Every structure is written in C-alpha cells, then in structure tokens.
Amino acid sequence: MDDKNHDQPLTFREMLQSVLAAAFGVQSGKNRARDFSRGKPSHFIILGVLFTAIFVLVLYGLVNLILHFAGI
C-alpha cells in the first residue's frame, strides 16, 4: 500500500467491499487493519444497515415469489 493512500479516507467501493466481506465472514486481516486506520465507523454502520435491509427485502421477495409459484 502506498504511503499517500494511507492518509486518504476509504472510497465507497472499498467500504462496500469491506461490508460485503464482513457480512459473509471472509474479511482479510489486511483489509480489516485498513478499515480501522482509514475508515469512519459511521460510514460502516450506515452501509451495514443498508446492506442488511436490502438483504432482508431480497429474501422476503424470493420467499413470496416461491410461495406464489408453489400455489400457497
């Protein structure tokens, strides 16, 4: 990692990758250290809540779709 990138805040893409990796339990130690040194907790909390809400809505939609096709 470059020294010039060490002081810059995380990009949206980097934060999204970290949230997705953490959600599935595959976050690397290197990325976790980067997140703690360059990231803001509020950004991760907001992205985590949004990811969880979208995940729940997708699951709800899939269950309703399956139940619809099953005739229940």
mmCIF file of the N, C-alpha and C atoms, coordinates in Angstrom:
data_MODEL
# 
_entry.id   MODEL 
# 
loop_
_atom_site.group_PDB 
_atom_site.id 
_atom_site.type_symbol 
_atom_site.label_atom_id 
_atom_site.label_alt_id 
_atom_site.label_comp_id 
_atom_site.label_asym_id 
_atom_site.label_entity_id 
_atom_site.label_seq_id 
_atom_site.pdbx_PDB_ins_code 
_atom_site.Cartn_x 
_atom_site.Cartn_y 
_atom_site.Cartn_z 
_atom_site.occupancy 
_atom_site.B_iso_or_equiv 
_atom_site.pdbx_formal_charge 
_atom_site.auth_seq_id 
_atom_site.auth_comp_id 
_atom_site.auth_asym_id 
_atom_site.auth_atom_id 
_atom_site.pdbx_PDB_model_num 
ATOM 1   N N  . MET A 1 1  ? 0.846   -1.170  0.000  1.00 0.00 ? 1  MET A N  1 
ATOM 2   C CA . MET A 1 1  ? 0.000   0.000   0.000  1.00 0.00 ? 1  MET A CA 1 
ATOM 3   C C  . MET A 1 1  ? 0.891   1.232   0.000  1.00 0.00 ? 1  MET A C  1 
ATOM 4   N N  . ASP A 1 2  ? 0.541   2.224   -0.791 1.00 0.00 ? 2  ASP A N  1 
ATOM 5   C CA . ASP A 1 2  ? 1.320   3.448   -0.869 1.00 0.00 ? 2  ASP A CA 1 
ATOM 6   C C  . ASP A 1 2  ? 1.122   4.302   0.370  1.00 0.00 ? 2  ASP A C  1 
ATOM 7   N N  . ASP A 1 3  ? 2.159   5.096   0.699  1.00 0.00 ? 3  ASP A N  1 
ATOM 8   C CA . ASP A 1 3  ? 2.040   5.997   1.835  1.00 0.00 ? 3  ASP A CA 1 
ATOM 9   C C  . ASP A 1 3  ? 1.028   7.095   1.570  1.00 0.00 ? 3  ASP A C  1 
ATOM 10  N N  . LYS A 1 4  ? 0.903   7.533   0.305  1.00 0.00 ? 4  LYS A N  1 
ATOM 11  C CA . LYS A 1 4  ? -0.053  8.595   0.004  1.00 0.00 ? 4  LYS A CA 1 
ATOM 12  C C  . LYS A 1 4  ? -1.489  8.113   0.186  1.00 0.00 ? 4  LYS A C  1 
ATOM 13  N N  . ASN A 1 5  ? -1.772  6.834   -0.026 1.00 0.00 ? 5  ASN A N  1 
ATOM 14  C CA . ASN A 1 5  ? -3.110  6.290   0.176  1.00 0.00 ? 5  ASN A CA 1 
ATOM 15  C C  . ASN A 1 5  ? -3.405  6.028   1.645  1.00 0.00 ? 5  ASN A C  1 
ATOM 16  N N  . HIS A 1 6  ? -2.367  5.974   2.465  1.00 0.00 ? 6  HIS A N  1 
ATOM 17  C CA . HIS A 1 6  ? -2.543  5.654   3.877  1.00 0.00 ? 6  HIS A CA 1 
ATOM 18  C C  . HIS A 1 6  ? -3.301  6.755   4.612  1.00 0.00 ? 6  HIS A C  1 
ATOM 19  N N  . ASP A 1 7  ? -3.181  7.996   4.175  1.00 0.00 ? 7  ASP A N  1 
ATOM 20  C CA . ASP A 1 7  ? -3.838  9.115   4.850  1.00 0.00 ? 7  ASP A CA 1 
ATOM 21  C C  . ASP A 1 7  ? -5.201  9.447   4.258  1.00 0.00 ? 7  ASP A C  1 
ATOM 22  N N  . GLN A 1 8  ? -5.516  8.930   3.082  1.00 0.00 ? 8  GLN A N  1 
ATOM 23  C CA . GLN A 1 8  ? -6.785  9.250   2.437  1.00 0.00 ? 8  GLN A CA 1 
ATOM 24  C C  . GLN A 1 8  ? -7.900  8.378   2.996  1.00 0.00 ? 8  GLN A C  1 
ATOM 25  N N  . PRO A 1 9  ? -9.107  8.947   3.078  1.00 0.00 ? 9  PRO A N  1 
ATOM 26  C CA . PRO A 1 9  ? -10.239 8.123   3.533  1.00 0.00 ? 9  PRO A CA 1 
ATOM 27  C C  . PRO A 1 9  ? -10.568 7.036   2.512  1.00 0.00 ? 9  PRO A C  1 
ATOM 28  N N  . LEU A 1 10 ? -11.287 6.034   2.970  1.00 0.00 ? 10 LEU A N  1 
ATOM 29  C CA . LEU A 1 10 ? -11.660 4.930   2.088  1.00 0.00 ? 10 LEU A CA 1 
ATOM 30  C C  . LEU A 1 10 ? -12.639 5.397   1.020  1.00 0.00 ? 10 LEU A C  1 
ATOM 31  N N  . THR A 1 11 ? -12.541 4.801   -0.147 1.00 0.00 ? 11 THR A N  1 
ATOM 32  C CA . THR A 1 11 ? -13.506 5.088   -1.197 1.00 0.00 ? 11 THR A CA 1 
ATOM 33  C C  . THR A 1 11 ? -14.782 4.297   -0.911 1.00 0.00 ? 11 THR A C  1 
ATOM 34  N N  . PHE A 1 12 ? -15.867 4.673   -1.601 1.00 0.00 ? 12 PHE A N  1 
ATOM 35  C CA . PHE A 1 12 ? -17.134 3.960   -1.424 1.00 0.00 ? 12 PHE A CA 1 
ATOM 36  C C  . PHE A 1 12 ? -16.975 2.496   -1.807 1.00 0.00 ? 12 PHE A C  1 
ATOM 37  N N  . ARG A 1 13 ? -16.232 2.239   -2.861 1.00 0.00 ? 13 ARG A N  1 
ATOM 38  C CA . ARG A 1 13 ? -16.013 0.856   -3.315 1.00 0.00 ? 13 ARG A CA 1 
ATOM 39  C C  . ARG A 1 13 ? -15.281 0.033   -2.257 1.00 0.00 ? 13 ARG A C  1 
ATOM 40  N N  . GLU A 1 14 ? -14.254 0.609   -1.646 1.00 0.00 ? 14 GLU A N  1 
ATOM 41  C CA . GLU A 1 14 ? -13.504 -0.099  -0.612 1.00 0.00 ? 14 GLU A CA 1 
ATOM 42  C C  . GLU A 1 14 ? -14.388 -0.390  0.606  1.00 0.00 ? 14 GLU A C  1 
ATOM 43  N N  . MET A 1 15 ? -15.212 0.588   0.985  1.00 0.00 ? 15 MET A N  1 
ATOM 44  C CA . MET A 1 15 ? -16.110 0.371   2.122  1.00 0.00 ? 15 MET A CA 1 
ATOM 45  C C  . MET A 1 15 ? -17.150 -0.698  1.804  1.00 0.00 ? 15 MET A C  1 
ATOM 46  N N  . LEU A 1 16 ? -17.705 -0.657  0.594  1.00 0.00 ? 16 LEU A N  1 
ATOM 47  C CA . LEU A 1 16 ? -18.701 -1.650  0.198  1.00 0.00 ? 16 LEU A CA 1 
ATOM 48  C C  . LEU A 1 16 ? -18.102 -3.052  0.174  1.00 0.00 ? 16 LEU A C  1 
ATOM 49  N N  . GLN A 1 17 ? -16.885 -3.175  -0.349 1.00 0.00 ? 17 GLN A N  1 
ATOM 50  C CA . GLN A 1 17 ? -16.212 -4.476  -0.357 1.00 0.00 ? 17 GLN A CA 1 
ATOM 51  C C  . GLN A 1 17 ? -15.991 -4.978  1.067  1.00 0.00 ? 17 GLN A C  1 
ATOM 52  N N  . SER A 1 18 ? -15.618 -4.089  1.970  1.00 0.00 ? 18 SER A N  1 
ATOM 53  C CA . SER A 1 18 ? -15.385 -4.487  3.355  1.00 0.00 ? 18 SER A CA 1 
ATOM 54  C C  . SER A 1 18 ? -16.669 -4.926  4.033  1.00 0.00 ? 18 SER A C  1 
ATOM 55  N N  . VAL A 1 19 ? -17.764 -4.208  3.784  1.00 0.00 ? 19 VAL A N  1 
ATOM 56  C CA . VAL A 1 19 ? -19.044 -4.572  4.392  1.00 0.00 ? 19 VAL A CA 1 
ATOM 57  C C  . VAL A 1 19 ? -19.510 -5.932  3.863  1.00 0.00 ? 19 VAL A C  1 
ATOM 58  N N  . LEU A 1 20 ? -19.394 -6.145  2.559  1.00 0.00 ? 20 LEU A N  1 
ATOM 59  C CA . LEU A 1 20 ? -19.816 -7.423  1.981  1.00 0.00 ? 20 LEU A CA 1 
ATOM 60  C C  . LEU A 1 20 ? -18.946 -8.565  2.489  1.00 0.00 ? 20 LEU A C  1 
ATOM 61  N N  . ALA A 1 21 ? -17.631 -8.339  2.547  1.00 0.00 ? 21 ALA A N  1 
ATOM 62  C CA . ALA A 1 21 ? -16.731 -9.383  3.033  1.00 0.00 ? 21 ALA A CA 1 
ATOM 63  C C  . ALA A 1 21 ? -17.010 -9.701  4.501  1.00 0.00 ? 21 ALA A C  1 
ATOM 64  N N  . ALA A 1 22 ? -17.254 -8.672  5.295  1.00 0.00 ? 22 ALA A N  1 
ATOM 65  C CA . ALA A 1 22 ? -17.549 -8.893  6.709  1.00 0.00 ? 22 ALA A CA 1 
ATOM 66  C C  . ALA A 1 22 ? -18.884 -9.613  6.888  1.00 0.00 ? 22 ALA A C  1 
ATOM 67  N N  . ALA A 1 23 ? -19.859 -9.301  6.040  1.00 0.00 ? 23 ALA A N  1 
ATOM 68  C CA . ALA A 1 23 ? -21.167 -9.942  6.142  1.00 0.00 ? 23 ALA A CA 1 
ATOM 69  C C  . ALA A 1 23 ? -21.068 -11.441 5.888  1.00 0.00 ? 23 ALA A C  1 
ATOM 70  N N  . PHE A 1 24 ? -20.172 -11.829 4.998  1.00 0.00 ? 24 PHE A N  1 
ATOM 71  C CA . PHE A 1 24 ? -20.009 -13.250 4.689  1.00 0.00 ? 24 PHE A CA 1 
ATOM 72  C C  . PHE A 1 24 ? -18.880 -13.893 5.487  1.00 0.00 ? 24 PHE A C  1 
ATOM 73  N N  . GLY A 1 25 ? -18.209 -13.120 6.338  1.00 0.00 ? 25 GLY A N  1 
ATOM 74  C CA . GLY A 1 25 ? -17.188 -13.657 7.227  1.00 0.00 ? 25 GLY A CA 1 
ATOM 75  C C  . GLY A 1 25 ? -15.868 -13.975 6.564  1.00 0.00 ? 25 GLY A C  1 
ATOM 76  N N  . VAL A 1 26 ? -15.531 -13.273 5.486  1.00 0.00 ? 26 VAL A N  1 
ATOM 77  C CA . VAL A 1 26 ? -14.283 -13.561 4.780  1.00 0.00 ? 26 VAL A CA 1 
ATOM 78  C C  . VAL A 1 26 ? -13.372 -12.339 4.707  1.00 0.00 ? 26 VAL A C  1 
ATOM 79  N N  . GLN A 1 27 ? -13.504 -11.413 5.634  1.00 0.00 ? 27 GLN A N  1 
ATOM 80  C CA . GLN A 1 27 ? -12.688 -10.201 5.639  1.00 0.00 ? 27 GLN A CA 1 
ATOM 81  C C  . GLN A 1 27 ? -11.230 -10.554 5.963  1.00 0.00 ? 27 GLN A C  1 
ATOM 82  N N  . SER A 1 28 ? -10.303 -10.052 5.167  1.00 0.00 ? 28 SER A N  1 
ATOM 83  C CA . SER A 1 28 ? -8.881  -10.331 5.403  1.00 0.00 ? 28 SER A CA 1 
ATOM 84  C C  . SER A 1 28 ? -8.348  -9.416  6.501  1.00 0.00 ? 28 SER A C  1 
ATOM 85  N N  . GLY A 1 29 ? -7.300  -9.856  7.148  1.00 0.00 ? 29 GLY A N  1 
ATOM 86  C CA . GLY A 1 29 ? -6.676  -9.054  8.192  1.00 0.00 ? 29 GLY A CA 1 
ATOM 87  C C  . GLY A 1 29 ? -6.118  -7.745  7.665  1.00 0.00 ? 29 GLY A C  1 
ATOM 88  N N  . LYS A 1 30 ? -5.578  -7.785  6.458  1.00 0.00 ? 30 LYS A N  1 
ATOM 89  C CA . LYS A 1 30 ? -5.028  -6.569  5.845  1.00 0.00 ? 30 LYS A CA 1 
ATOM 90  C C  . LYS A 1 30 ? -6.123  -5.532  5.618  1.00 0.00 ? 30 LYS A C  1 
ATOM 91  N N  . ASN A 1 31 ? -7.260  -5.975  5.077  1.00 0.00 ? 31 ASN A N  1 
ATOM 92  C CA . ASN A 1 31 ? -8.361  -5.036  4.839  1.00 0.00 ? 31 ASN A CA 1 
ATOM 93  C C  . ASN A 1 31 ? -8.979  -4.557  6.146  1.00 0.00 ? 31 ASN A C  1 
ATOM 94  N N  . ARG A 1 32 ? -9.051  -5.417  7.141  1.00 0.00 ? 32 ARG A N  1 
ATOM 95  C CA . ARG A 1 32 ? -9.588  -5.016  8.435  1.00 0.00 ? 32 ARG A CA 1 
ATOM 96  C C  . ARG A 1 32 ? -8.709  -3.935  9.066  1.00 0.00 ? 32 ARG A C  1 
ATOM 97  N N  . ALA A 1 33 ? -7.401  -4.094  8.972  1.00 0.00 ? 33 ALA A N  1 
ATOM 98  C CA . ALA A 1 33 ? -6.485  -3.079  9.503  1.00 0.00 ? 33 ALA A CA 1 
ATOM 99  C C  . ALA A 1 33 ? -6.642  -1.772  8.735  1.00 0.00 ? 33 ALA A C  1 
ATOM 100 N N  . ARG A 1 34 ? -6.799  -1.865  7.416  1.00 0.00 ? 34 ARG A N  1 
ATOM 101 C CA . ARG A 1 34 ? -7.009  -0.669  6.589  1.00 0.00 ? 34 ARG A CA 1 
ATOM 102 C C  . ARG A 1 34 ? -8.290  0.040   7.009  1.00 0.00 ? 34 ARG A C  1 
ATOM 103 N N  . ASP A 1 35 ? -9.339  -0.737  7.241  1.00 0.00 ? 35 ASP A N  1 
ATOM 104 C CA . ASP A 1 35 ? -10.624 -0.153  7.622  1.00 0.00 ? 35 ASP A CA 1 
ATOM 105 C C  . ASP A 1 35 ? -10.528 0.598   8.941  1.00 0.00 ? 35 ASP A C  1 
ATOM 106 N N  . PHE A 1 36 ? -9.834  0.015   9.912  1.00 0.00 ? 36 PHE A N  1 
ATOM 107 C CA . PHE A 1 36 ? -9.721  0.655   11.212 1.00 0.00 ? 36 PHE A CA 1 
ATOM 108 C C  . PHE A 1 36 ? -8.828  1.887   11.167 1.00 0.00 ? 36 PHE A C  1 
ATOM 109 N N  . SER A 1 37 ? -7.863  1.914   10.279 1.00 0.00 ? 37 SER A N  1 
ATOM 110 C CA . SER A 1 37 ? -6.961  3.063   10.233 1.00 0.00 ? 37 SER A CA 1 
ATOM 111 C C  . SER A 1 37 ? -7.484  4.198   9.358  1.00 0.00 ? 37 SER A C  1 
ATOM 112 N N  . ARG A 1 38 ? -8.235  3.878   8.303  1.00 0.00 ? 38 ARG A N  1 
ATOM 113 C CA . ARG A 1 38 ? -8.675  4.912   7.363  1.00 0.00 ? 38 ARG A CA 1 
ATOM 114 C C  . ARG A 1 38 ? -10.175 5.143   7.320  1.00 0.00 ? 38 ARG A C  1 
ATOM 115 N N  . GLY A 1 39 ? -10.968 4.227   7.860  1.00 0.00 ? 39 GLY A N  1 
ATOM 116 C CA . GLY A 1 39 ? -12.415 4.331   7.745  1.00 0.00 ? 39 GLY A CA 1 
ATOM 117 C C  . GLY A 1 39 ? -13.059 5.023   8.923  1.00 0.00 ? 39 GLY A C  1 
ATOM 118 N N  . LYS A 1 40 ? -14.282 5.515   8.686  1.00 0.00 ? 40 LYS A N  1 
ATOM 119 C CA . LYS A 1 40 ? -15.077 6.122   9.749  1.00 0.00 ? 40 LYS A CA 1 
ATOM 120 C C  . LYS A 1 40 ? -16.155 5.128   10.168 1.00 0.00 ? 40 LYS A C  1 
ATOM 121 N N  . PRO A 1 41 ? -16.312 4.911   11.468 1.00 0.00 ? 41 PRO A N  1 
ATOM 122 C CA . PRO A 1 41 ? -17.315 3.948   11.933 1.00 0.00 ? 41 PRO A CA 1 
ATOM 123 C C  . PRO A 1 41 ? -18.722 4.261   11.432 1.00 0.00 ? 41 PRO A C  1 
ATOM 124 N N  . SER A 1 42 ? -19.079 5.530   11.384 1.00 0.00 ? 42 SER A N  1 
ATOM 125 C CA . SER A 1 42 ? -20.438 5.889   10.957 1.00 0.00 ? 42 SER A CA 1 
ATOM 126 C C  . SER A 1 42 ? -20.714 5.431   9.530  1.00 0.00 ? 42 SER A C  1 
ATOM 127 N N  . HIS A 1 43 ? -19.721 5.500   8.656  1.00 0.00 ? 43 HIS A N  1 
ATOM 128 C CA . HIS A 1 43 ? -19.907 5.053   7.277  1.00 0.00 ? 43 HIS A CA 1 
ATOM 129 C C  . HIS A 1 43 ? -20.163 3.546   7.214  1.00 0.00 ? 43 HIS A C  1 
ATOM 130 N N  . PHE A 1 44 ? -19.416 2.795   8.011  1.00 0.00 ? 44 PHE A N  1 
ATOM 131 C CA . PHE A 1 44 ? -19.597 1.344   8.022  1.00 0.00 ? 44 PHE A CA 1 
ATOM 132 C C  . PHE A 1 44 ? -20.941 0.957   8.644  1.00 0.00 ? 44 PHE A C  1 
ATOM 133 N N  . ILE A 1 45 ? -21.371 1.689   9.654  1.00 0.00 ? 45 ILE A N  1 
ATOM 134 C CA . ILE A 1 45 ? -22.663 1.402   10.280 1.00 0.00 ? 45 ILE A CA 1 
ATOM 135 C C  . ILE A 1 45 ? -23.789 1.648   9.285  1.00 0.00 ? 45 ILE A C  1 
ATOM 136 N N  . ILE A 1 46 ? -23.737 2.775   8.587  1.00 0.00 ? 46 ILE A N  1 
ATOM 137 C CA . ILE A 1 46 ? -24.775 3.096   7.605  1.00 0.00 ? 46 ILE A CA 1 
ATOM 138 C C  . ILE A 1 46 ? -24.800 2.059   6.487  1.00 0.00 ? 46 ILE A C  1 
ATOM 139 N N  . LEU A 1 47 ? -23.638 1.713   5.947  1.00 0.00 ? 47 LEU A N  1 
ATOM 140 C CA . LEU A 1 47 ? -23.584 0.709   4.884  1.00 0.00 ? 47 LEU A CA 1 
ATOM 141 C C  . LEU A 1 47 ? -24.039 -0.662  5.381  1.00 0.00 ? 47 LEU A C  1 
ATOM 142 N N  . GLY A 1 48 ? -23.681 -1.011  6.603  1.00 0.00 ? 48 GLY A N  1 
ATOM 143 C CA . GLY A 1 48 ? -24.096 -2.288  7.164  1.00 0.00 ? 48 GLY A CA 1 
ATOM 144 C C  . GLY A 1 48 ? -25.599 -2.373  7.342  1.00 0.00 ? 48 GLY A C  1 
ATOM 145 N N  . VAL A 1 49 ? -26.217 -1.301  7.820  1.00 0.00 ? 49 VAL A N  1 
ATOM 146 C CA . VAL A 1 49 ? -27.671 -1.276  7.992  1.00 0.00 ? 49 VAL A CA 1 
ATOM 147 C C  . VAL A 1 49 ? -28.354 -1.336  6.630  1.00 0.00 ? 49 VAL A C  1 
ATOM 148 N N  . LEU A 1 50 ? -27.856 -0.577  5.649  1.00 0.00 ? 50 LEU A N  1 
ATOM 149 C CA . LEU A 1 50 ? -28.434 -0.614  4.303  1.00 0.00 ? 50 LEU A CA 1 
ATOM 150 C C  . LEU A 1 50 ? -28.302 -2.001  3.684  1.00 0.00 ? 50 LEU A C  1 
ATOM 151 N N  . PHE A 1 51 ? -27.125 -2.623  3.819  1.00 0.00 ? 51 PHE A N  1 
ATOM 152 C CA . PHE A 1 51 ? -26.926 -3.958  3.280  1.00 0.00 ? 51 PHE A CA 1 
ATOM 153 C C  . PHE A 1 51 ? -27.896 -4.949  3.919  1.00 0.00 ? 51 PHE A C  1 
ATOM 154 N N  . THR A 1 52 ? -28.042 -4.872  5.237  1.00 0.00 ? 52 THR A N  1 
ATOM 155 C CA . THR A 1 52 ? -28.936 -5.785  5.946  1.00 0.00 ? 52 THR A CA 1 
ATOM 156 C C  . THR A 1 52 ? -30.383 -5.594  5.500  1.00 0.00 ? 52 THR A C  1 
ATOM 157 N N  . ALA A 1 53 ? -30.816 -4.341  5.356  1.00 0.00 ? 53 ALA A N  1 
ATOM 158 C CA . ALA A 1 53 ? -32.186 -4.066  4.918  1.00 0.00 ? 53 ALA A CA 1 
ATOM 159 C C  . ALA A 1 53 ? -32.425 -4.607  3.506  1.00 0.00 ? 53 ALA A C  1 
ATOM 160 N N  . ILE A 1 54 ? -31.487 -4.384  2.612  1.00 0.00 ? 54 ILE A N  1 
ATOM 161 C CA . ILE A 1 54 ? -31.626 -4.874  1.237  1.00 0.00 ? 54 ILE A CA 1 
ATOM 162 C C  . ILE A 1 54 ? -31.619 -6.397  1.222  1.00 0.00 ? 54 ILE A C  1 
ATOM 163 N N  . PHE A 1 55 ? -30.758 -7.007  2.008  1.00 0.00 ? 55 PHE A N  1 
ATOM 164 C CA . PHE A 1 55 ? -30.682 -8.466  2.084  1.00 0.00 ? 55 PHE A CA 1 
ATOM 165 C C  . PHE A 1 55 ? -32.005 -9.056  2.566  1.00 0.00 ? 55 PHE A C  1 
ATOM 166 N N  . VAL A 1 56 ? -32.583 -8.471  3.609  1.00 0.00 ? 56 VAL A N  1 
ATOM 167 C CA . VAL A 1 56 ? -33.857 -8.954  4.148  1.00 0.00 ? 56 VAL A CA 1 
ATOM 168 C C  . VAL A 1 56 ? -34.966 -8.775  3.120  1.00 0.00 ? 56 VAL A C  1 
ATOM 169 N N  . LEU A 1 57 ? -35.006 -7.636  2.438  1.00 0.00 ? 57 LEU A N  1 
ATOM 170 C CA . LEU A 1 57 ? -36.040 -7.404  1.425  1.00 0.00 ? 57 LEU A CA 1 
ATOM 171 C C  . LEU A 1 57 ? -35.924 -8.379  0.256  1.00 0.00 ? 57 LEU A C  1 
ATOM 172 N N  . VAL A 1 58 ? -34.693 -8.676  -0.152 1.00 0.00 ? 58 VAL A N  1 
ATOM 173 C CA . VAL A 1 58 ? -34.495 -9.643  -1.236 1.00 0.00 ? 58 VAL A CA 1 
ATOM 174 C C  . VAL A 1 58 ? -34.965 -11.027 -0.799 1.00 0.00 ? 58 VAL A C  1 
ATOM 175 N N  . LEU A 1 59 ? -34.612 -11.437 0.406  1.00 0.00 ? 59 LEU A N  1 
ATOM 176 C CA . LEU A 1 59 ? -35.076 -12.737 0.914  1.00 0.00 ? 59 LEU A CA 1 
ATOM 177 C C  . LEU A 1 59 ? -36.599 -12.781 1.005  1.00 0.00 ? 59 LEU A C  1 
ATOM 178 N N  . TYR A 1 60 ? -37.208 -11.723 1.488  1.00 0.00 ? 60 TYR A N  1 
ATOM 179 C CA . TYR A 1 60 ? -38.662 -11.653 1.586  1.00 0.00 ? 60 TYR A CA 1 
ATOM 180 C C  . TYR A 1 60 ? -39.293 -11.777 0.196  1.00 0.00 ? 60 TYR A C  1 
ATOM 181 N N  . GLY A 1 61 ? -38.735 -11.075 -0.774 1.00 0.00 ? 61 GLY A N  1 
ATOM 182 C CA . GLY A 1 61 ? -39.244 -11.156 -2.144 1.00 0.00 ? 61 GLY A CA 1 
ATOM 183 C C  . GLY A 1 61 ? -39.094 -12.552 -2.734 1.00 0.00 ? 61 GLY A C  1 
ATOM 184 N N  . LEU A 1 62 ? -37.955 -13.183 -2.508 1.00 0.00 ? 62 LEU A N  1 
ATOM 185 C CA . LEU A 1 62 ? -37.745 -14.540 -3.015 1.00 0.00 ? 62 LEU A CA 1 
ATOM 186 C C  . LEU A 1 62 ? -38.718 -15.539 -2.395 1.00 0.00 ? 62 LEU A C  1 
ATOM 187 N N  . VAL A 1 63 ? -38.942 -15.426 -1.098 1.00 0.00 ? 63 VAL A N  1 
ATOM 188 C CA . VAL A 1 63 ? -39.878 -16.331 -0.429 1.00 0.00 ? 63 VAL A CA 1 
ATOM 189 C C  . VAL A 1 63 ? -41.287 -16.130 -0.980 1.00 0.00 ? 63 VAL A C  1 
ATOM 190 N N  . ASN A 1 64 ? -41.696 -14.863 -1.141 1.00 0.00 ? 64 ASN A N  1 
ATOM 191 C CA . ASN A 1 64 ? -43.018 -14.602 -1.705 1.00 0.00 ? 64 ASN A CA 1 
ATOM 192 C C  . ASN A 1 64 ? -43.139 -15.128 -3.126 1.00 0.00 ? 64 ASN A C  1 
ATOM 193 N N  . LEU A 1 65 ? -42.096 -14.997 -3.922 1.00 0.00 ? 65 LEU A N  1 
ATOM 194 C CA . LEU A 1 65 ? -42.101 -15.494 -5.292 1.00 0.00 ? 65 LEU A CA 1 
ATOM 195 C C  . LEU A 1 65 ? -42.219 -17.020 -5.318 1.00 0.00 ? 65 LEU A C  1 
ATOM 196 N N  . ILE A 1 66 ? -41.459 -17.681 -4.469 1.00 0.00 ? 66 ILE A N  1 
ATOM 197 C CA . ILE A 1 66 ? -41.508 -19.142 -4.402 1.00 0.00 ? 66 ILE A CA 1 
ATOM 198 C C  . ILE A 1 66 ? -42.877 -19.613 -3.938 1.00 0.00 ? 66 ILE A C  1 
ATOM 199 N N  . LEU A 1 67 ? -43.431 -18.951 -2.932 1.00 0.00 ? 67 LEU A N  1 
ATOM 200 C CA . LEU A 1 67 ? -44.758 -19.314 -2.444 1.00 0.00 ? 67 LEU A CA 1 
ATOM 201 C C  . LEU A 1 67 ? -45.824 -19.070 -3.509 1.00 0.00 ? 67 LEU A C  1 
ATOM 202 N N  . HIS A 1 68 ? -45.669 -18.019 -4.278 1.00 0.00 ? 68 HIS A N  1 
ATOM 203 C CA . HIS A 1 68 ? -46.617 -17.725 -5.358 1.00 0.00 ? 68 HIS A CA 1 
ATOM 204 C C  . HIS A 1 68 ? -46.610 -18.836 -6.409 1.00 0.00 ? 68 HIS A C  1 
ATOM 205 N N  . PHE A 1 69 ? -45.405 -19.247 -6.822 1.00 0.00 ? 69 PHE A N  1 
ATOM 206 C CA . PHE A 1 69 ? -45.298 -20.306 -7.829 1.00 0.00 ? 69 PHE A CA 1 
ATOM 207 C C  . PHE A 1 69 ? -45.701 -21.676 -7.284 1.00 0.00 ? 69 PHE A C  1 
ATOM 208 N N  . ALA A 1 70 ? -45.601 -21.843 -5.973 1.00 0.00 ? 70 ALA A N  1 
ATOM 209 C CA . ALA A 1 70 ? -45.997 -23.106 -5.358 1.00 0.00 ? 70 ALA A CA 1 
ATOM 210 C C  . ALA A 1 70 ? -47.510 -23.168 -5.146 1.00 0.00 ? 70 ALA A C  1 
ATOM 211 N N  . GLY A 1 71 ? -48.174 -22.037 -5.316 1.00 0.00 ? 71 GLY A N  1 
ATOM 212 C CA . GLY A 1 71 ? -49.631 -22.004 -5.165 1.00 0.00 ? 71 GLY A CA 1 
ATOM 213 C C  . GLY A 1 71 ? -50.088 -21.922 -3.729 1.00 0.00 ? 71 GLY A C  1 
ATOM 214 N N  . ILE A 1 72 ? -49.236 -21.475 -2.863 1.00 0.00 ? 72 ILE A N  1 
ATOM 215 C CA . ILE A 1 72 ? -49.592 -21.386 -1.429 1.00 0.00 ? 72 ILE A CA 1 
ATOM 216 C C  . ILE A 1 72 ? -50.002 -19.957 -1.105 1.00 0.00 ? 72 ILE A C  1 
# 
